[in-house]
Amino acid sequence: MRSAGRRSLAGGRLGRRVASAAVLLALLGVALWVEGPFLYVFLGVVVAVGLWELSGLLQQIGAPPPPWVLYPLGLWLLYQYVLPPEVPVLDWGLGLAVVAGLIGGLVMRPPQMVRWVAAVGGAVYIGLSIGFLVGVLRLTGSASHAYAHFGLRAVGVTLASAFAGDTAAFFTGSAAGRHSFFPSISPNKTVEGALGGGLATVLVWLIAAPLGFGLAWYHALIVGMLVAVASQGGDLVESSLKRAAGVKDSSSLIPGHGGLLDRMDSVVLLGPVVYCYLRLLGL
């Protein structure tokens, strides 16, 4: 009876996780495809929620970031990539708020300065990183990579590789995990799971990038390895924050998943890596 009860409970949790993931993926897919105002609002909400959850973690650690710095700066860094040139009003308004917050930080005493640094770091971590992913979306390729929706294809491969890596890491670690991977940060992660996740990430790039937007296989291999490292690095960054805060999840916002940061931790650092690499190739 107890075993059946545990299986029923696990099945219920899995069902909530699948349903929540389906809704999030559907919203993300529509936002990326439609672009325009829907994308701007969607990403603004994602960044704002991420900053809110990060603020809660930092508050538990003892470094609550001033909201008048954290939110304007985070959104400003995002909208540097999102807003088109013909929509400068919000961009300028957020910029002025950021300047005011930074000037205020200069006159703070040392204990308050820690909070200010946490706000700036958090804004860069969430806002700028997601902004870089939008930068990837805006890429148009080159004469030798003349693919329709080039940026959308690149973002799709990036996200697919992260999700594949997460899934492979979970199942590989569950089935064959023997050696702890950074036990002081995340005791449940294993070396075997990390290797399985990294291999899955690289394989997605090796297969999908050449077929999807014409990236040479050796470039796909390199960027796949960089993405694998950045993806697991982002996961470890959030795990270290949660461990320092003494919490399991960043929030209870998403049924069966925890918080939004718990779902996007492995994606946050991918934008800068992919954007910079593709730009170095002239794409």
C-alpha positions as CSV (number, residue, x, y, z in Angstrom):
1,M,0.0,0.0,0.0
2,R,2.8,2.4,0.9
3,S,4.6,1.6,-2.3
4,A,1.5,2.2,-4.4
5,G,0.9,5.5,-2.5
6,R,4.5,6.6,-3.3
7,R,4.1,5.7,-7.0
8,S,0.8,7.6,-7.1
9,L,2.4,10.7,-5.5
10,A,5.4,10.5,-7.8
11,G,3.0,10.2,-10.8
12,G,1.1,13.2,-9.7
13,R,4.2,15.3,-9.3
14,L,5.4,14.2,-12.7
15,G,2.1,15.1,-14.2
16,R,2.3,18.6,-12.7
17,R,5.9,19.0,-14.0
18,V,4.9,17.9,-17.5
19,A,1.9,20.2,-17.6
20,S,3.8,23.2,-16.3
21,A,6.7,22.6,-18.7
22,A,4.2,22.3,-21.6
23,V,2.6,25.7,-20.8
24,L,6.0,27.4,-20.4
25,L,7.4,25.9,-23.6
26,A,4.2,26.9,-25.5
27,L,4.5,30.5,-24.2
28,L,8.1,30.7,-25.1
29,G,7.6,29.3,-28.5
30,V,4.8,31.8,-29.3
31,A,6.9,34.7,-28.0
32,L,9.9,33.8,-30.1
33,W,7.9,33.2,-33.2
34,V,5.6,36.3,-33.0
35,E,8.3,38.7,-31.6
36,G,7.0,42.3,-31.4
37,P,5.3,43.6,-28.3
38,F,4.4,40.1,-27.1
39,L,8.0,39.1,-26.9
40,Y,9.0,42.4,-25.2
41,V,6.3,41.9,-22.5
42,F,7.0,38.2,-22.1
43,L,10.7,38.7,-21.6
44,G,10.1,41.6,-19.3
45,V,7.9,39.4,-17.1
46,V,10.5,36.6,-17.2
47,V,13.3,38.9,-16.2
48,A,11.2,40.6,-13.5
49,V,10.2,37.3,-11.9
50,G,13.8,36.0,-12.1
51,L,15.0,39.1,-10.3
52,W,12.3,38.8,-7.7
53,E,13.3,35.2,-7.0
54,L,17.0,36.2,-6.9
55,S,16.2,39.0,-4.6
56,G,14.5,36.5,-2.2
57,L,17.6,34.3,-2.2
58,L,19.9,37.2,-1.6
59,Q,17.8,38.4,1.2
60,Q,18.0,35.0,2.9
61,I,21.8,35.2,2.5
62,G,21.9,38.6,4.2
63,A,22.5,40.8,1.2
64,P,19.0,42.1,0.1
65,P,19.5,44.1,-3.1
66,P,17.9,47.6,-3.3
67,P,14.9,47.1,-5.6
68,W,15.4,50.6,-7.1
69,V,18.7,49.4,-8.5
70,L,18.0,45.7,-9.2
71,Y,14.8,46.0,-11.3
72,P,15.5,49.1,-13.4
73,L,19.1,47.9,-14.1
74,G,18.0,44.4,-14.9
75,L,15.2,45.5,-17.3
76,W,17.4,48.2,-18.8
77,L,20.1,45.6,-19.6
78,L,17.5,43.3,-21.2
79,Y,15.8,46.0,-23.3
80,Q,19.1,47.1,-24.7
81,Y,18.6,44.1,-27.0
82,V,14.8,43.8,-27.0
83,L,13.6,47.2,-27.9
84,P,13.9,48.4,-31.5
85,P,15.6,51.8,-32.1
86,E,12.3,53.5,-32.8
87,V,11.0,52.8,-29.2
88,P,13.4,54.8,-27.0
89,V,11.1,56.0,-24.3
90,L,11.1,53.1,-21.9
91,D,14.8,52.6,-22.6
92,W,15.7,56.1,-21.6
93,G,13.4,56.0,-18.6
94,L,15.0,52.9,-17.3
95,G,18.4,54.3,-18.0
96,L,17.7,57.4,-15.9
97,A,16.4,55.2,-13.1
98,V,19.6,53.2,-13.2
99,V,21.8,56.3,-13.1
100,A,19.9,57.6,-10.1
101,G,20.3,54.2,-8.3
102,L,24.0,54.0,-9.0
103,I,24.6,57.6,-7.8
104,G,22.7,56.7,-4.7
105,G,25.0,53.7,-4.2
106,L,28.1,55.9,-4.3
107,V,27.1,57.6,-1.1
108,M,26.2,54.5,0.8
109,R,28.1,53.1,3.8
110,P,30.0,49.9,3.4
111,P,27.3,47.5,4.8
112,Q,24.8,49.0,2.3
113,M,27.4,48.8,-0.5
114,V,27.2,45.0,-0.3
115,R,23.5,45.2,-1.1
116,W,24.2,47.5,-4.0
117,V,26.9,45.2,-5.4
118,A,24.4,42.3,-5.1
119,A,21.8,44.3,-7.0
120,V,24.2,45.2,-9.8
121,G,25.5,41.6,-10.0
122,G,22.0,40.2,-10.0
123,A,20.8,42.5,-12.7
124,V,23.8,41.6,-14.9
125,Y,23.3,37.9,-14.2
126,I,19.6,37.8,-15.2
127,G,18.9,40.9,-17.4
128,L,22.1,41.0,-19.5
129,S,22.3,37.3,-20.0
130,I,18.7,37.0,-21.2
131,G,19.4,40.1,-23.4
132,F,22.2,38.2,-25.1
133,L,19.8,35.4,-26.0
134,V,17.6,38.0,-27.7
135,G,20.8,39.2,-29.5
136,V,21.1,35.6,-30.8
137,L,17.5,35.8,-32.0
138,R,18.3,39.0,-34.0
139,L,21.3,37.4,-35.9
140,T,20.7,37.2,-39.6
141,G,23.6,35.0,-40.7
142,S,25.8,35.7,-43.6
143,A,26.0,35.1,-47.4
144,S,27.3,31.6,-46.7
145,H,24.7,31.0,-44.0
146,A,21.6,32.5,-45.7
147,Y,18.9,30.7,-43.8
148,A,15.4,32.0,-43.2
149,H,14.9,32.8,-39.5
150,F,18.6,32.2,-38.8
151,G,18.5,33.7,-35.3
152,L,15.4,31.7,-34.4
153,R,17.0,28.5,-35.5
154,A,20.1,29.3,-33.4
155,V,18.0,30.0,-30.3
156,G,16.1,26.8,-30.9
157,V,19.3,24.7,-31.0
158,T,20.6,26.5,-27.9
159,L,17.5,25.9,-25.8
160,A,17.1,22.3,-27.2
161,S,20.7,21.5,-26.2
162,A,20.2,22.9,-22.7
163,F,17.0,20.9,-22.2
164,A,18.5,17.7,-23.6
165,G,21.5,18.2,-21.3
166,D,19.3,18.6,-18.3
167,T,17.3,15.5,-19.1
168,A,20.3,13.4,-19.9
169,A,22.1,14.5,-16.7
170,F,19.1,13.6,-14.6
171,F,18.6,10.1,-16.1
172,T,22.4,9.3,-16.3
173,G,23.0,10.5,-12.8
174,S,20.0,8.5,-11.5
175,A,21.0,5.3,-13.3
176,A,24.8,5.4,-13.0
177,G,25.8,8.2,-10.7
178,R,28.5,7.1,-8.3
179,H,30.9,10.1,-7.8
180,S,29.7,13.4,-6.4
181,F,30.1,16.5,-8.5
182,F,30.8,19.6,-6.4
183,P,29.2,18.1,-3.2
184,S,29.6,21.2,-1.2
185,I,27.3,23.0,-3.7
186,S,24.9,20.4,-4.9
187,P,25.2,17.0,-3.1
188,N,22.8,15.2,-5.5
189,K,24.7,16.0,-8.7
190,T,27.2,13.4,-9.9
191,V,30.2,13.3,-12.3
192,E,28.4,10.7,-14.4
193,G,25.3,12.9,-14.7
194,A,27.4,15.9,-15.6
195,L,29.2,13.9,-18.3
196,G,26.0,12.5,-19.7
197,G,24.4,15.9,-19.8
198,G,27.5,17.4,-21.4
199,L,27.6,14.7,-24.1
200,A,23.9,15.2,-24.9
201,T,24.4,18.9,-25.2
202,V,27.3,18.5,-27.6
203,L,25.4,15.9,-29.7
204,V,22.5,18.2,-30.2
205,W,24.8,20.9,-31.5
206,L,26.7,18.5,-33.7
207,I,23.4,17.3,-35.3
208,A,21.1,20.3,-35.2
209,A,23.4,23.2,-35.9
210,P,24.8,22.0,-39.2
211,L,21.3,21.0,-40.4
212,G,19.5,23.9,-38.9
213,F,21.6,26.9,-39.9
214,G,24.7,25.6,-41.7
215,L,27.2,25.8,-38.9
216,A,30.4,23.7,-39.7
217,W,30.6,20.6,-37.6
218,Y,33.9,21.6,-36.0
219,H,32.4,25.0,-34.9
220,A,29.3,23.1,-33.7
221,L,31.6,20.9,-31.6
222,I,33.3,23.8,-30.1
223,V,30.2,25.8,-29.3
224,G,28.5,22.7,-28.0
225,M,31.3,22.1,-25.5
226,L,31.2,25.8,-24.4
227,V,27.4,25.6,-24.0
228,A,27.7,22.4,-22.0
229,V,30.1,24.1,-19.6
230,A,28.1,27.3,-19.4
231,S,24.8,25.3,-18.8
232,Q,26.2,23.3,-15.9
233,G,27.9,26.4,-14.6
234,G,24.6,28.3,-14.5
235,D,23.1,25.3,-12.7
236,L,25.8,25.4,-10.1
237,V,25.6,29.1,-9.6
238,E,21.9,28.9,-8.7
239,S,22.5,25.8,-6.6
240,S,25.2,27.7,-4.6
241,L,22.8,30.6,-4.0
242,K,20.0,28.2,-2.8
243,R,22.4,26.3,-0.6
244,A,23.7,29.6,1.0
245,A,20.1,30.7,1.5
246,G,19.1,27.3,3.0
247,V,16.2,26.7,0.6
248,K,15.4,23.9,-1.9
249,D,13.8,26.0,-4.6
250,S,14.0,29.6,-5.6
251,S,10.2,29.9,-5.1
252,S,7.0,27.8,-5.4
253,L,5.7,29.7,-8.4
254,I,5.6,26.8,-10.9
255,P,3.7,23.7,-9.8
256,G,6.0,20.7,-9.7
257,H,9.0,22.7,-10.7
258,G,9.7,25.2,-7.9
259,G,10.6,28.7,-9.2
260,L,11.3,30.2,-12.6
261,L,15.1,30.3,-11.8
262,D,15.0,26.6,-11.1
263,R,13.8,26.1,-14.7
264,M,16.1,28.6,-16.4
265,D,19.3,28.3,-14.4
266,S,21.0,26.1,-17.1
267,V,19.9,28.6,-19.8
268,V,20.8,31.9,-18.2
269,L,24.5,31.9,-19.2
270,L,24.1,30.5,-22.7
271,G,23.2,33.7,-24.4
272,P,26.6,35.4,-24.0
273,V,28.4,32.2,-25.0
274,V,26.4,31.6,-28.2
275,Y,26.1,35.2,-29.2
276,C,29.8,36.0,-28.9
277,Y,30.9,32.8,-30.7
278,L,28.5,33.3,-33.6
279,R,29.5,37.0,-33.9
280,L,33.2,36.0,-34.0
281,L,32.3,33.9,-37.0
282,G,30.7,37.0,-38.6
283,L,27.1,35.6,-38.5
